[in-house]
């Protein structure tokens, strides 16, 4: 199992949003990658959608394969006013 490393920003946002480390681990391990950001630096990142019971959660994560770690950049509950009903695309975007 790959180690999770949480950025300070991620921990702050998770605390404010009531998202636990276990929730994030569940999303990373079982969620669906809905967008990739290959040009992000220092590591390419991705947006993952997962469900914790009936709650949708988005996690932005990047992999540092040299250190066998997944870096958690942020986690949040997607706003239904901004995201399509399946929480996979922003409203008004084709992709």
Secondary structure, 3 states (H helix, E strand, C coil): CCEEEECHHHHHHHHHHCCCHHHHHHHHHHCEEEEEECCCCCCCEEEEEEEECCEEEEEEEEEEHHHCEEEEEEEECCCCCCECCCCCCECCCCC
